[in-house]
Amino acid sequence: MGEGNNSGKRKRAFIEDDASLLSGLAESVRGLGAALSEGNNNEAATRIYEAVMDVLGFSRDDLMVCLNYLMKNKASALVFIQMRIEDKALWLAHHLAKLRAKSAGQ
């Protein structure tokens, strides 16, 4: 009988420890996210701008349309920045083709 009570206390202590650990971890992640979004906006915007505007073969208007999309879609922008220049050109062409097809269908 005493063993059952002791087991319950261990489980409760384990659950409380887990809750405390998860709470601390969640707070750390929130702090990191806030620091990243505040600290790197200007640098990220500059990198995205350069990654788009350095691609040759597109009008400035088309590049600005793509830049606008990437500035609103961080995940896509992060991938775009890492692409080779040939892949950037392909991505831009596909993105513009999708927009034109959508516009023509309206």
LINMO-V908119 format. One record per backbone hydrogen bond with DSSP energy under -0.5 kcal/mol. CO is the residue of the C=O (numbers start at 1). NH is the residue of the N-H. E is the energy in kcal/mol with one decimal. If there is no record, write none. Layout:
# LINMO-V908119
<<CO;NH;E> <CO;NH;E>>
This chain:
# LINMO-V908119
<<1;5;-1.5> <2;6;-1.8> <3;7;-2.0> <4;8;-1.7> <5;9;-1.7> <6;10;-2.0> <7;11;-2.3> <8;12;-2.3> <9;13;-2.5> <10;14;-2.5> <11;15;-2.7> <12;16;-2.4> <13;17;-2.4> <14;18;-2.6> <15;19;-2.6> <16;20;-2.2> <17;21;-2.5> <18;22;-3.0> <19;23;-2.2> <20;24;-2.2> <21;25;-2.4> <22;26;-2.7> <23;27;-2.0> <24;28;-2.0> <25;29;-2.4> <26;30;-2.3> <27;31;-2.2> <28;32;-2.4> <29;33;-2.7> <30;34;-2.4> <31;35;-2.3> <32;36;-2.6> <33;37;-2.4> <34;38;-2.1> <35;39;-2.7> <36;40;-1.7> <40;44;-3.0> <41;45;-2.6> <42;46;-2.1> <43;47;-2.3> <44;48;-2.6> <45;49;-2.6> <46;50;-2.5> <47;51;-2.3> <48;52;-2.1> <49;53;-2.9> <50;54;-1.5> <52;55;-1.7> <59;63;-2.4> <60;64;-2.3> <61;65;-1.9> <62;66;-2.1> <63;67;-2.7> <64;68;-2.5> <65;69;-1.8> <66;70;-2.5> <67;71;-2.5> <68;72;-1.1> <69;72;-0.6> <69;73;-0.9> <72;74;-0.5> <73;77;-2.2> <74;78;-2.7> <75;79;-1.7> <76;80;-2.7> <77;81;-2.5> <78;82;-0.9> <79;82;-0.5> <79;83;-0.7> <80;83;-1.3> <84;88;-2.2> <85;89;-2.1> <86;90;-1.9> <87;91;-2.7> <88;92;-2.8> <89;93;-2.4> <90;94;-2.5> <91;95;-2.8> <92;96;-2.6> <93;97;-2.1> <94;98;-2.4> <95;99;-2.1> <96;100;-2.5> <97;101;-2.5> <98;102;-2.4> <99;103;-2.4> <100;104;-2.5> <101;105;-1.6> <102;106;-0.5> <103;106;-0.8>>
